[in-house]
C-alpha cells in the first residue's frame, strides 16, 4: 500500500517532490528520480495514475543494469543514488500523472511526474545508401533552443553518444558525424557522411531539459547498397562552360523530390536546385534539372563551371526534409571555354608579362606617330620656303575679291635695259622710311621680272600685305604700258 507522507518526502535529501515533463508522439522521454542512500537496496518502480490507484508500468530489484518491459526501461544507479525511467513510442494515452518511487513498507518515497505528450508526426524510418551521405532534421520548440542536444546510437540496452552540441549556428564535427543547431529556426541537423552498413540501427536525438528529465526522438537508420545507383561519377568541363549530368535513383523514391547540390567545406548544400514534378524542367538558373520518374533518372545541366565548383551530389528528399545523397559528381576543369564570355584568371607572372608587352606596343606606336608628324612638318616647310630666301619670308599670295594674283616668283633674270620693252611694270618702288626711292636699274632689284595676269574687272593697283615688320617691299605699283 502506497501512503503519501508529504512532510517525510521533503525531508529526504535530493528527492524532487514533483516535475513537469513534455514529450512528443512517436518519441520518448527519460525521467531521473533520486532516492536516499538508505533505500539503495529497495525495489524501484514507475506507475501511472493517482497515488492510491497507481498502476506499475515497470518495477525491478535489479541494480546497475537496464531492465526493460514493453515500452518502459529502468536503470538503478546505486552509486549516484538515482534511477532513470525511459518511455519510448509515446502517444497521447501516456499523458497524465505518474509516480516514480522506492518500495518501502508503510512509507514509499516518491516523485510525482506530470507527463504531457504533444502530437507530432515523427519519421521513424530513414533510408540511406552505402557510400553516400544523409541529412536528418529534427524540429523542436523554441523554448528548448538553449538546451543541450546530443545524438546517440542504441546498442546492448544502452545509447552511446556519437555527437553532441551546445553551440548555436555552428557546425560541430566528430569523425563522420556533424551536427548543426539552428536555434533561431528550432531545427537540429544531423549529417552523416560516407555511409556503410554498420551505420544501420536505432538512433535518438535527445534534448536535455534539466538534470531530472530529457525528451528524445527515435529513428531507425537503414543503409542499403542498391545496385541501381552509381556511387560516384567523374566528368570533365571547360572553365566557364557547361556540363551535363545523369543520375539513377531507386524506384522507391519515384515520388520524392530530387535535388542536385554543390558542396563546399562545411556547407552541405551551398547551392541547390530541386525538381518535384516528373518530366518538367526546373526553373532557369545555373543548375537545371529534369526528372524522368518512369526511367528513375535525374538529368540536368550545370553552367558556368569553375574550379571551385567541383563537387556535386544527386539525391532525394523525403516529405520530412531528410535528404539522402546518393551519387557524387566530380567535375574536373580542363581549360577555358571558347564560348565563355568571362575572362580567365591570370596569375601574377603572366599578368606582368602582358602589361610589359602592352607598354612596349604603346611606345612603338607613339614613336611612329611622332616620326610621321615630323616628316609631314618638314615636307610642308620645304614646299613653302623660297630657294633664294636667306631670311624670313617676304612674299605671299595676294587675293582680291573676284581676282587671283599669282605668287611673285624670283627668277634671277636681268631687268631689261630698254625702257620701251614690253614689261607690264617698269617701276618698282622700295620703301625707305617715310620716303620712296625709284628703282630703275637691275642692281637695285631682288626681282628681275614681275608678271601679273590682268583681267578686265581687276583693280589697277595691288598691295602685298605682309604682317612682318621686316618686309623689304611695302608696295608694288601697277603702271599702264
Helices and strands as residue ranges (DSSP letters): H 6-11, E 18-24, E 28-34, G 37-39, E 44-48, G 51-53, E 55-60, E 66-69, E 72-77, E 82-87, G 92-94, E 96-102, E 110-118, E 125-129, E 133-139, G 142-144, E 148-155, E 158-165, E 171-174, E 177-182, E 187-192, G 197-199, E 201-208, E 213-224, E 232-239, E 243-248, G 251-253, E 257-264, E 267-275, E 287-292, E 297-302, E 311-317, E 323-336, H 348-384, E 399-400, E 403-404, E 428-432, E 435-439, G 442-444
